[in-house]
């Protein structure tokens, strides 16, 4: 299990947390020293089990997944789960600004969408979200892209105009 969890090479924070967890287990003596040694070995060799064939297949499937058209589902949420497990967007019609009136849980249902290809602005928003996720989990500083990026006073990543240097996103 530790080996599978350590297989994410693009998440150094994840591996650091696993190492800290194993250190804690060793300190509290939850496991024998032999088991702790096995856990450390599994953590160190977690990604060694990936073969070249698996890596090649995963890269080709990733490319296919990125090129696939974005299709909207017919519903946002699942009718068979309780209201508190539904996506937060299903709560929005039931929240009244500056009101202390509670939401009525029986009225919170999945949102019906127009199924089919997504609009261009939705696709662009999803692509920006995925690019932000790549930025967070990139091993080397910044992923290569054509956007000029910087940081605001609050530490948020911002996109700067190449010519004027003003914030555009």
C-alpha positions in Angstrom: 0.0 0.0 0.0 2.8 2.4 0.8 4.5 1.5 -2.5 1.4 2.4 -4.4 1.0 5.6 -2.5 4.6 6.5 -3.2 4.2 5.9 -7.0 3.2 9.6 -7.5 6.6 11.0 -8.6 5.0 14.4 -9.5 4.0 15.0 -5.9 7.0 15.5 -3.7 4.8 16.9 -0.9 3.0 13.6 -0.9 6.2 11.6 -0.4 7.3 13.9 2.4 4.0 13.3 4.2 4.4 9.6 3.8 8.0 9.8 5.1 6.7 11.8 8.1 4.0 9.2 8.7 6.5 6.3 8.7 8.8 8.3 11.1 5.8 8.8 13.4 5.0 5.1 13.3 8.6 4.3 14.1 8.7 6.8 17.0 5.5 5.5 18.5 6.6 1.9 17.9 3.4 1.0 16.1 5.4 -1.5 14.0 8.5 -3.6 14.5 11.8 -2.3 13.1 11.7 -4.9 10.3 8.3 -3.7 9.1 9.4 0.0 9.3 12.4 -0.9 7.1 10.1 -2.6 4.6 7.8 0.5 4.6 10.9 2.8 4.0 12.0 0.5 1.2 8.5 0.5 -0.4 8.5 4.3 -0.1 11.9 4.6 -1.8 11.1 2.1 -4.6 7.4 3.1 -5.1 7.9 4.2 -8.6 10.4 1.5 -9.7 7.6 -1.0 -10.4 6.3 1.0 -13.3 7.6 -0.6 -16.5 8.3 1.1 -19.8 5.3 -0.4 -21.4 2.9 0.9 -18.6 4.6 4.3 -18.9 4.2 4.3 -22.7 0.5 3.3 -22.4 -0.3 5.9 -19.8 1.3 8.7 -21.8 -0.6 7.7 -25.0 -3.9 7.4 -23.0 -3.2 10.8 -21.4 -2.7 12.4 -24.8 -6.0 10.8 -26.0 -7.8 12.1 -22.9 -6.5 15.6 -23.4 -7.6 15.6 -27.0 -11.1 14.3 -26.3 -14.0 16.7 -26.7 -15.5 18.1 -23.5 -19.0 16.7 -23.0 -21.5 17.9 -20.4 -23.4 15.3 -18.4 -27.2 15.4 -18.2 -27.0 16.0 -14.4 -24.6 17.6 -12.0 -24.8 15.3 -8.9 -26.4 12.0 -8.2 -30.0 11.6 -7.1 -29.2 8.5 -5.0 -26.9 10.2 -2.5 -27.9 12.4 0.4 -28.1 16.2 0.0 -25.0 16.9 2.0 -22.9 14.7 -0.4 -24.1 16.6 -3.6 -21.8 19.1 -5.3 -21.8 22.5 -3.7 -23.3 24.0 -6.8 -26.6 22.3 -6.1 -26.9 24.4 -2.9 -26.6 27.8 -4.7 -30.3 28.1 -5.6 -31.3 27.5 -2.0 -29.0 30.1 -0.4 -30.4 33.5 0.1 -27.8 36.3 0.6 -28.0 38.1 4.0 -30.7 35.8 5.2 -30.9 33.6 8.3 -33.5 31.3 6.6 -32.2 27.8 6.6 -32.0 25.6 3.5 -34.6 22.9 3.2 -32.6 19.7 2.6 -35.5 17.9 0.9 -35.5 20.5 -1.9 -31.8 20.1 -2.7 -31.5 18.0 -5.8 -29.0 17.4 -8.6 -28.9 20.2 -11.2 -30.1 19.2 -14.7 -27.8 20.3 -17.5 -28.2 20.4 -21.3 -26.2 17.3 -22.2 -23.8 17.4 -25.1 -20.7 19.3 -26.1 -19.6 22.0 -23.7 -19.5 25.7 -24.7 -16.1 27.2 -25.5 -16.0 29.3 -22.3 -16.7 26.2 -20.2 -13.9 24.3 -22.0 -11.5 27.3 -21.5 -12.3 27.4 -17.8 -11.7 23.7 -17.4 -8.4 23.9 -19.3 -7.3 26.8 -17.1 -8.2 24.7 -14.0 -6.2 21.8 -15.3 -3.3 24.1 -16.1 -3.4 25.4 -12.5 -3.3 21.8 -11.2 -0.3 21.0 -13.4 1.4 24.2 -12.0 0.8 23.0 -8.4 2.1 19.5 -9.0 5.0 20.3 -11.4 8.4 19.0 -10.1 10.4 21.7 -11.7 9.4 25.3 -10.8 6.9 26.3 -13.5 5.4 24.2 -16.3 6.3 25.5 -19.7 3.6 27.7 -21.1 3.4 31.0 -23.1 1.8 33.0 -20.3 3.7 35.5 -18.2 2.9 34.7 -14.6 3.6 36.4 -11.3 2.4 36.6 -7.8 0.1 39.2 -6.1 0.6 40.7 -2.7 -1.6 37.9 -1.3 0.6 35.2 -2.8 -1.9 34.3 -5.5 -0.6 33.4 -8.9 -1.6 36.0 -11.5 -1.3 36.2 -15.3 0.4 39.3 -16.6 0.1 41.0 -20.1 3.3 40.5 -22.0 3.4 44.0 -23.4 2.0 46.2 -20.6 2.8 44.0 -17.6 -0.7 44.6 -16.2 -2.8 41.9 -14.5 -5.2 40.1 -16.9 -6.2 37.1 -14.9 
